[in-house]
Amino acid sequence: MGVTASSDAAAAWALLELRTDHPLINLRVLRDGDVLVANGTAAGLGAAMYICSVASLIAQSPDTTGYGIALPRFWA
């Protein structure tokens, strides 16, 4: 229910911003290829950094947790 409400609100906001003469965020800029590449690169690098940090936490966790590898901090 919450996901549906938030996606409906985001869609309504996007339509409102596209119809406004002076929007707070110009969504038409996102159609530009250079902007899409920059945004995609930023999202990809952010996801990679998050995955690396989670992998490091799992590698440093002790064996007794059931999911850890118990590597030393220098190796992880």
C-alpha positions in Angstrom: 0.0 0.0 0.0 2.8 2.4 0.9 4.7 1.8 -2.3 1.7 2.4 -4.4 0.9 5.6 -2.6 4.4 6.9 -2.9 4.7 6.0 -6.6 1.3 7.6 -7.3 2.5 10.8 -5.5 5.8 10.8 -7.4 3.9 10.4 -10.7 1.6 13.2 -9.8 4.5 15.4 -8.8 6.3 14.7 -12.1 3.3 15.6 -14.2 2.8 18.8 -12.2 6.5 19.7 -12.7 6.3 19.0 -16.5 3.2 21.2 -16.9 4.5 24.2 -14.9 6.2 27.1 -16.7 8.9 27.5 -14.0 9.3 24.1 -12.2 11.4 23.6 -9.1 13.2 20.8 -10.9 13.3 20.9 -14.6 12.7 17.2 -15.5 13.1 17.9 -19.2 16.9 18.2 -18.6 16.9 14.4 -17.9 16.2 13.7 -21.6 19.7 14.9 -22.5 22.1 12.0 -23.2 25.0 13.6 -21.3 22.8 14.0 -18.2 21.6 10.4 -18.4 25.2 9.1 -18.6 26.3 11.3 -15.6 23.3 10.2 -13.5 23.7 6.5 -14.5 27.4 6.7 -13.6 26.7 8.3 -10.3 24.1 5.7 -9.4 26.4 2.8 -10.5 29.3 4.1 -8.4 27.1 4.7 -5.4 25.7 1.1 -5.6 29.3 -0.3 -6.0 30.5 1.7 -2.9 27.5 0.4 -0.9 28.1 -3.2 -2.0 31.8 -2.9 -1.1 31.0 -1.6 2.4 28.5 -4.4 3.1 30.9 -7.0 1.8 33.6 -5.7 4.1 31.3 -5.9 7.1 30.4 -9.5 6.2 34.1 -10.4 5.8 35.0 -8.9 9.2 32.1 -10.6 11.1 33.0 -13.6 13.2 32.3 -17.1 12.2 29.9 -17.5 15.1 27.3 -15.2 13.5 26.6 -17.7 10.7 27.3 -15.3 7.9 30.7 -13.9 8.7 34.1 -15.0 7.2 36.2 -13.7 10.2 38.9 -12.1 8.0 41.3 -9.7 9.7 40.5 -6.0 9.1 43.6 -5.5 7.0 42.4 -8.2 4.5 38.7 -7.2 4.5 
